[in-house]
Amino acid sequence: MKKRRGTSGKLATEIPDISASAQLQSAPALPARVTLHPRFHSRFLPDDRDITVYVPPQYEEQPDRRFPVLYLHDGQNLFDPSTSFVPGRTWRVAETADDAIEAGEVAPLIIVGIANTGDRRLAEYTPVPDWKMGGGEADKYGRLITEELMPFVESNYRTLHDREHTGMGGSSLGGLVTLYLGLKNQDRFSRLAVLSPSVWWNHKSIIGYVNETRMHHRPRIWLDAGTAEGRRTLADADLLERRLKAHGWRAEVDLHYERVPGGKHDEASWAERVGPMLRFLFPAV
């Protein structure tokens, strides 16, 4: 992933104030109603990162209304063709959300993209260290999200910030960290998008975590893997589905598992899954 470094001139406890116009930048490459908040600072991790926020058409049309929120990892791949891992190819999250909301298929929602920090992506997106690859800083990354970013978004956007209206998602290692943090913070997140998860990490330790975690609030989960992602990825996703069902998740009630025909481990394929994922996790009422 591309590395995007930020500065760290703010005090460690400071949360950016977007009431100042200098904190708001609308990049020309961004779709309508998507705002960039650059260099978001955390006291838990060393690198600043960009935050990108999409609001639905109803946000401007209905100024008294509040909206659910979906937090997505690898934020530079979601909206802006100039920052995506494959230049010019994004998940088309804003366009897809607009179309699905306009069609009455998806509830209007706010979507927050959290950019990764390049070389440290692996560390931040992995729950435990691997003896060869290192990593294991997902708990710190989770604190950034729950203790710093979520209060920032809730203070500056009209959100429904209870558990029932809050989701998280990502792909690959982003899918792994979504499942881990979503189960760990089950009192904060009720909807998880787990695309092509890296179940293989550290001898599939996430399976043990699923087996051992006591569930008080079972989140609704979208789980998928593409048939062109390799036998191991498919077998791992199959295993994860079985373990979730063994612990009480019910197919098409609070769990959707899909083997995507021809689906690859890349941005173009994940872009095709955004619409179905939103329809399952945030269906229009």
N, C-alpha and C positions, 0 to 999 in steps of 0.2 A: 504494500500500500504506500501511496505517496506520503512523505513526511511533511507536516506543516508545523513549523515551530512558531510559538508565540512568545511574547515578552512576559515578564513576571514582575512588573513594577508596582502592582497593587499590594496592599497589606494582605497577609495570609487569611485574615478573617473577612475581607471585603467581598461583598457580592455586587457585581456591576449593577448600576442604576440606569435602566433604559429610558428613564424620563428625560435624560439629557440627550439632545439630538445627536451628539457626537457618538453615542453608543449604538445608534441605529444606522445601518447601511443596507441599502437595497442594491445588490449587485446586478448589473445589466443582464447577466446570463440567467438570473433566477426567474422562474415563472411568476405569474401574478400572485399576490398575497403570500409571498415567501420572503421572510426577513432574515438577514444575517446578523448575528450577534457575535462579533469577532473576539478571539482571545479570552474566552471564559476561563477564569482562574479558580483553582482549587487549592485548598490547604492540605489535601490528602495525597495529591500526585504532583510530580514536578513540572509537567508540561501543560501550558494553556492549550485550549482547543476551541474551534469555532462551533457555534450552535446555530442551527437553521430552523426556523419555525414557519410552518404552513398553517394558515387559517382558512376555513371554508368560506364560500360566498356569503353564507348566512351570518358570519361574524360581523360583517359591515352592514348587512341589511337589517339585522335584529340586535341593536346595541345593548339590549337588556338581557340577552340570552347567554347562558354559560354552556361550555362544550366539554365532552370527554377528551382525553389526551392519550396519544400513543407515542412513546419514546422509542426511537430506532437508533441502533448503533451504526458505525461506518457512515456517518452523516454526509460526508463529501460525495458519496455515490448516489444519493437519493434524488437531488434536485438539479444540481449545477453541472452541466456538461464539461465545464472548464476545470473542475476539481476532481472528477471521477477517476477511479483507478484505470479504467479504459477510457481515454479522452473521447468526449462526445457521446458516451453511452452511460446513461443513468438508469435508476429504477423507475423513473417517470412517476414518482409518488404523487406529486401535486396534480398532474394531468389525470392520472388514474382515479385519484380520490374525487376530483371535480366531476368526472364522468359518472362515477358510481353514486355519488351524492345526488347529482342532477337526475339520475335515473330512478331515484327513490329506493336504491338497493342498500345503501350504507348510511348510517346516521352521520350528520355533520360532526366533524371532529377536528381537533388540533393535532398536528403531527410535528414532533420535535426530533430533528436530526442531530446526533452527537458525533462530531467528527472524531475519527481515531487519530492517534498521534504518531503514526508511522512506525518507527522501529520499536516503540513500546506497546504497540497494539497487542502483540502476543501476550505480554505480561499482564496487561489490564483485562484481557478477555478470558483468562484462564483461572479457574477456581483454586487449583493446587499446582505446585511446581512439578515439572517433569524432570527426571534425573539427567536427561540429555539436553533438553531445550530450555530449562528454566521456567520462568513465568510464575503464576500464582498470586497476582495482585488484584483479583476480581473483587475481593472484599473492599479494598480501598476505592476501586472504581464504583462499586455499589454505593459507598458513602458519598462520593461525589454526586451521584444521581439523586439519592434520597434526601441527603442533608443540605445540598447546595443547589443543584439544578432544579429540582422540583419546587422548592420554595421560590426560586427566581421566576420560573414560569408561572406559578400560581399567583405571584404578586403582580405580574405585569401583563397577564392575559386572563381573559374571563373563562376560567376552567371549572369543570366539575371535578374537584380533586379528591373525592372519596375513592376508596378502593374499587368499587363497582364500575367506575368510569375511567380507570387508569390501566393502560397496557404498556407492554414493552416488546421489542422484537429485534431480530437480526438474523444474519446468515453465516454459515460456516462457524468460525470461532464466536461470531456474534450470536449465532443460534445457541451455542454452548453456554455462553455467559447469560443469555436471556433465561434459559431454563434454570440455571443455578441461582441467579439473583431473584428470579420470579418465585421460586419455591422458598428461598430463604426469606424473602420479603412478601410472603403470601398475604399479609395484612395490608399491603400497599398496592399490589397488582392483581387484577382479576382476569387479565387477558394476555396471553403470550403467543407471539409469532416466532416459531422455531423452524427456520428454513435451513435445510441441508446442514444440520448440526454436526460439529466435530466431536462426535461421541468417542472417537478413538483416543482423545487426549488422555495421557497418563493412564494407559491400560484400562480405558473406559471407566474411569473413576466416577463419572457422572451417574452411571447406572447404580453404583453403590449409594450415591447421595439420594437418588430417587427412592431406593429401597429403605433407606434409614430415616428419611425426613418425615416427621409426624405432620400430617396435614390437618389443619383446622379450617382453612379456607382453600378449597381446591380451585385453582385458576382454570379458565377455559383455554385450551391449547390448540393452535394450528401447528401441525407437524408435517413436514414434507421432505422428499428427496427425489432427485431426478434419476430416471432410469439410465442416463448416460453419465452418471457421476461415479460409476464403478461399483463392483460387487460389494466391497467392504462398506462403502457409505450406505448402500441399500440394506445390507445385513444389519448394520448398526442401528439404522433408523427403525427397521423391523423389530429389533430387540427392544429399543426404547419404547416403541408403541406397546409391546407386550407387557413391559414392566409397568407402564402407566395404567394400562387396563387392570393389571393385577392389583394395583393400589386404588382402584375405584373409579378411574376415569371411564366414561361411557362414550362409545362411538356415536358421533353426530349429535351428542348432547353437550358434552364439555370437552370432547376430543375429536378433531378431524385429522386423519392421517391420509396423505396422498402420495402415491408413487407417480410422479409427473412424467408422462411418456415423452422421451427424448430430452428431458430436462438436464441441463448441464450445470456445472459448478461455476457459474459466471453471472455477471451483472444483467445481461440480456435475459437470461432464463429467470432470474429472480424477479425482474421487472414484470414478467408475464404472470407471476404468482401473487402480485400485490393486490389485484382486484379480488380474486377469490378469497385471499386471506382477510381482507377488510370486510367482505360480505359475511364471513363466518364469525369474526371477532366483534365487529361493530355493526350488526345488521340494523337496518332501519326498522323502527317500531311501527 
